[in-house]
Amino acid sequence: MKGVVHYINQQRGMVAVFTEQDYSIFEIISGDNVEVGDSVSWRDDTALGGEMLTNHTQGERYEVYFQNHHIHQSQLGQQLLIR
């Protein structure tokens, strides 16, 4: 699955990636060089839990923890733990 980083909650390390029609949410476990606009990819669109993420923009790989997939934009605040 491929997508572009659209939102980051820096305080919680939560990231929303826009895929083809919706968003995937992950928590950064290792590395912190993820920025809005970065092109990223991972194994598939159903993986939950630990996963390796490739950041094509930065040329790096990170360990992340996928929380959810297929999230509508209206649910991003709740998913990113933004109050």
Backbone torsions as a table, in degrees:
resi	resn	phi	psi	omega
1	MET	NA	141.7	178.6
2	LYS	-123.8	153.4	177.0
3	GLY	-167.5	-179.0	-179.8
4	VAL	-124.0	132.3	178.4
5	VAL	-65.1	123.8	-179.5
6	HIS	-109.5	-35.5	-177.3
7	TYR	-140.8	146.3	175.8
8	ILE	-137.1	130.0	169.5
9	ASN	-97.4	96.0	-175.0
10	GLN	-61.7	-36.1	-177.5
11	GLN	-65.0	-33.4	-177.0
12	ARG	-107.6	-6.5	-179.5
13	GLY	70.3	26.2	-178.9
14	MET	-99.2	139.0	-175.2
15	VAL	-131.2	138.2	174.3
16	ALA	-111.0	126.0	179.7
17	VAL	-112.8	126.0	176.4
18	PHE	-82.6	122.5	177.9
19	THR	-101.1	-143.4	-174.9
20	GLU	-65.7	-42.2	-176.1
21	GLN	-137.2	-9.2	-173.9
22	ASP	-152.7	-162.0	-173.6
23	TYR	-120.7	150.2	168.8
24	SER	-115.6	143.8	-176.6
25	ILE	-117.4	130.0	174.2
26	PHE	-137.9	159.5	175.4
27	GLU	-107.2	135.2	179.5
28	ILE	-77.0	124.0	178.7
29	ILE	-99.0	-47.1	178.5
30	SER	-130.4	143.1	-177.9
31	GLY	81.3	155.3	179.7
32	ASP	-145.9	21.9	-175.8
33	ASN	-95.8	38.8	178.1
34	VAL	-97.1	131.4	-178.9
35	GLU	-129.4	153.3	174.8
36	VAL	-57.3	132.7	-179.1
37	GLY	98.9	-12.9	179.2
38	ASP	-65.9	140.0	174.3
39	SER	-90.4	124.7	-176.1
40	VAL	-131.1	160.6	175.7
41	SER	-148.1	159.6	177.9
42	TRP	-152.8	176.8	-169.5
43	ARG	-57.3	-56.2	-178.9
44	ASP	-154.9	175.0	-174.2
45	ASP	-93.2	11.9	177.6
46	THR	-120.5	-5.3	-178.0
47	ALA	-63.7	128.4	172.9
48	LEU	-121.0	149.1	-177.7
49	GLY	91.1	-156.1	-175.2
50	GLY	-65.2	137.2	-176.7
51	GLU	-158.2	150.2	173.1
52	MET	-91.5	131.0	-179.2
53	LEU	-112.2	133.8	175.3
54	THR	-100.9	125.6	176.0
55	ASN	-100.8	103.3	-176.1
56	HIS	-71.3	-30.5	179.8
57	THR	-68.4	-44.6	-177.3
58	GLN	-89.6	-13.5	-177.7
59	GLY	68.5	36.6	-177.2
60	GLU	-132.9	165.5	174.5
61	ARG	-123.4	143.5	-178.0
62	TYR	-132.1	152.2	168.5
63	GLU	-89.0	125.8	179.6
64	VAL	-130.4	168.9	178.7
65	TYR	-126.1	107.1	-179.1
66	PHE	-73.8	127.8	179.9
67	GLN	-94.6	-35.8	-173.1
68	ASN	-166.6	160.0	176.5
69	HIS	-135.5	164.7	176.0
70	HIS	59.2	45.7	-179.3
71	ILE	-94.6	133.6	176.0
72	HIS	-76.8	151.0	-178.6
73	GLN	-55.5	-33.1	-178.5
74	SER	-66.3	-15.7	-178.5
75	GLN	-100.4	1.7	-173.0
76	LEU	-63.8	-41.8	180.0
77	GLY	-56.3	-46.1	179.2
78	GLN	-66.1	-44.0	-177.3
79	GLN	-68.1	-33.4	-179.8
80	LEU	-87.8	2.9	179.8
81	LEU	60.1	40.6	176.8
82	ILE	-95.7	127.8	-178.5
83	ARG	-105.7	NA	NA
